[in-house]
Every structure is written in C-alpha cells, then in structure tokens.
C-alpha cells in the first residue's frame, strides 16, 4: 500500500511538473491569430477578464479563460493600462501582457505641412486613420474654445510637423499639441527678434511669417523675402502680395489671379490696403517665423520669381519692372 501511495505521489509530482513545463512553454509560444494581426482598444478601468475575452473577439485563438488565468497568475492583472494595442503573429502570451502593462501602444502618425490653411489641416485630420473626429462640425470659434483658446482666430495657429498619436484618441488631442507647439515656438522666436522691427506683437509676426511661407520658393531666399516685406512695412508701402488676395478669395479662386481680383478691395487685399491682413493666411514653418523676426539686411523693396524656384530682388521699381519683363517673358515662352 505504501508503495502504491508513493508511486501515485511520484506520478502526481511528475504530472504537475509536466504541466508546469507545458504552461511555461505556452507563455513563450506565439499566440495563434485569426488574421495577420489583432487590434484592441482598452478603456480605463477595464476588467482583466473582459480584456481577455476582448482579445479573443479581436482574433486571438485561445480560450479566454486561459488568457485571464495567465493575467491573474502573473500578478499584473490590475496593472493593465488603457490604450490601443496591436499584436502580430510572433507575439507570445508573455509579450502580450508586458505590452499592456508597459503601455506599449500602437501609434499612428499624421503630417501637417507648412503653408497649409486651416481648411487643409482639418481635411488631413479627417483622413487620418484611427483618429476620433471630435471636432467634426465645430466652427472656428467652438474649435478654439475646445482647445482652451477662446476668442482667438484659428488660422495659422498650429505648428506644421509630424505628430504621433495613439489609436482612438481625439483629433482635438493632435490639434492641442500643434497649437501649444506653435505658441511655444513663436514665443521663443519673438524673444530672440531683431530690434526695431515694425511688428508690434507675436501675432503680427505670425501673420507676416505666413506670407513669407507662401512667397518662398527656395529656402535660401526666405530671409531676404522677409526683409523686403519688413522694408515695405517700415515705409508704409502696401505689401502687395498675391497669396493674401488668393486667401481672401477663398473657394472662389479658380487657380487664375486676375486684375479684377487685385483691385477689388477686401480685408486680405494687400494691394488696396496697407499693413498686415487681419489674420495669418497659412501655417508658417519655424524657419519662416525666424526669417520674419531676423530678416536679412537688404535695401530691396521688390522681388519676382525667376521660374526656377528662386527670386530676383530689386531696390527700385524701374529695376523691378525690367526683371518682371525679363523673367515673366521667359516663363511665358516655355
């Protein structure tokens, strides 16, 4: 009898040992998936048992009880972080749990380009994958209030850059980061500005920088283009820049700027009105802001595109007219 009991005990120990080895191996074996990957968004405070079941519904082909028991046995079941997660075919149960405990989320990215208008920016965010469209239907005033900047115009207020975001977050999250980044960059450049610029506020600098952004064909010309506009503001000469007129035309602009557009008065027509337009006309880059606040010293008051991306600068109207005739004739003859 004693031998029988001893034998049974040995068998039990061996069975438990084999089960432990099998369980340990399972933890380091890739999870079978229904597809190439499985995605899951976990809400804050989610129950570990519900998380295990949700992974199975998302395509992890194991019993949900098995996943849950692993979460519980590990001691980390209550440390799962909210977020959006993606696993691939090489992900093991151990790696899955570590991903959720460490908050190793799946991120998307959206690129906001310098020179874009608010309309273009919002259209890009609407196309961004896995980005919750919380701002859809918001007008400009409502949008800025949601970002904590009530009574501020939105155009040009967002810094052009590439932004990473976790899947399932709101587009307001991206907009808030872009807004705060622009605010910080503008303040830093304003603090380092040249003395005696004809710009009274950082907002003035942002508006002029947006014009410099739209007028610059080649980066090497940027600071000199800024210098031209600074010179015009100093002597009270109208800025006379086409991009502001085009912006003012809005959706009615068909790609051709006509003489009637240049003489039709409006708040963004810098041919008929002096000084700066009421708002920026696009998102300026930091380089454009820096050039605006630290322009190249120049006596030029005019510039014209050469047709190769660069600009020709002139100090007098007579010289400028000759340059226009020369370069525009070359362009039209192509």
Beta strands, then each sheet from edge to edge (+ up, - down):
strand 1: 37-42
strand 2: 83-88
strand 3: 107-111
strand 4: 162-166
strand 5: 302-305
strand 6: 311-314
sheet 1: 1+ 2-
sheet 2: 3+ 4-
sheet 3: 5+ 6-
end
